[in-house]
Amino acid sequence: MNAMISICKRELGNYFGTPVAYVFMVIFLALTGVFTFYIGGFFERGQADLRPFFIYQPWLYLFLIPALSMRLWAEERKSGSLELLLTLPTPLISAVVGKFLAAWIFTAIALLFTFPMWITVNYLGDPDNAVIFASYVGSLLMAGAYLAVGSAISAITKNQVIAFVIAVVVCFLFILAGFPVVTNFFTDWAPQALVNAIASLSFLTHFNNIEKGIFDFRDIFYFASFIAFWLYVNVVVIEMKKAD
């Protein structure tokens, strides 16, 4: 546990020790504003809620989170510091979880900076704050899912650009799983149980439920188990690299 916390603190410090953190936050906040107020028509809707803010987050995360995670292990492999890390008396799982938590906390901080939007919508009307809070929790869980995929992919290659592209593609597939274009393809020949199982793999299926203020254990369990699975993949990949 101490090793994991130390690695998490070190990684988090590295984020804020470079311009990367500030560039990421500026881009995240700028795009969030564009999607919410211009594309989402926040003022034109005439409703006191943050739906225009949350509805575009899966697509915003699709590119920004892989950009954040692509360096987690690819940079270690490229610089050769991965070999040094593996020789330390630190459990590999501690290193994997520590790095992941640092990126997740950093994402949470970026999300926290959107808090003025919550204040604004309360100033303009009388929103359901319980739904908004649930949406923030769902957004953070979904970000963790993106990060877990990106972290595992980052361990596969030394090239950060390749890690970024593959992570985007994999995450896009997990978004697309719930769309009719996918489910209709399976509906024609597959059992309904299989169609439902495929649809349940989609980030959107579970995030949309939480965004409505519905805290269903199945949605929380989905994101928690999804993150745990990809972190396990992350450990396996690094173990394979260690054996090479």
Secondary structure, DSSP 8 states (H G I E B T S, - for coil): -HHHHHHHHHHHHHHHTSHHHHHHHHHHHHHHHIIIIIIS-HHHH--SS-HHHHTTHHHHHHHHHHHHHTHHHHHHHHHTHHHHHHHSSS-HHHHHHHHHHHHHHHHHHHHHTTHHHHHHHHHHS---HHHHHHHHHHHHHHHHHHHHHHHHHHTT-S-HHHHHHHHHHHHHHHHHTTSHHHHHHHHTTS-HHHHHHHHTT-HHHHHHHHHTT---HHHHHHHHHHHHHHHHHHHHHHHHHHH-
